[in-house]
Amino acid sequence: MFSRAIVRAPSTSIAQGLTSANLGSVDYARACKQHQNYVDTLKQLGLEVIELPAINTFADAVFVEDVALVTPDFAVLTLPGAPTRQGEVEHMRPTIESIFDVVEYISAPGTLEAGDVMLADKHFYIGLSDRTNQAGADQLIEIVSRYGYSGSVVDMSEMLHLKTGVNFLDDNRYLVTGEFVDHPAFSEFDCIEVAQDEAYAANSLYINGTVLVPAGYTKTLKQIQALGYTTIEVDTSEFRKIDGGLSCLSLRF
Ligand code: CIR
């Protein structure tokens, strides 16, 4: 069960965020509104939300998920593979160090963005993406093994982050799309395939029995509801323009 979440307000420079999408420019005011709605939804689910101020010099800083990994037992401050995002970590450090007794760090030559890290029970899947390298993954596996967790790497070549295309719900269930459909790393699990034209909705977010689903992905919404989950649609259209989704916007613990 999650009881808390950390979020950061969108930067005024958010329209300069890194992107491979061709969906137009982010509207800052609309991004702020969508972010507030996201925060309200987390609160509605009973989470205490720690709301950090915007850092306007870092366009992508709203995506707090990439700069830290949090668990009930420890936290890890990462080293993003995107050079323009590395400075975000120093801004997250005081918050993480004030909340967690045990804080670990990823260091060069390792790089790791926690959007590439998916926890399922006590096992971490770590995507080897353009942002997370083998050295970063090796460091993380060594760290988590000291706290009773395990980790393994997942080969990938197409998506930005692991959780862009695969997300753990519960009960051994995963939402998968694109290169993660029939991926050997997840062959033993109950994989729910998200249609190619709704691939963005593979980044739906399970929180304490409810699944947040990005607004507008009807097929995926129905698939998730058919499994018996309560769902809440959350509009993230502005964040999608810079490759961000529901999970990227918070750290949950
Ligand atoms: C980036 O390219 O780093 C941001 N524009 C999007 C980050 C999305 N984060 C995530 O998937 N965990």
Residues whose N, C-alpha, C, O or C-beta is under 5 A from the ligand:
A	BS01	CIR	G17 L18 T19 D60 F63 E65 D66 G115 H161 I242 D243 G244 C248
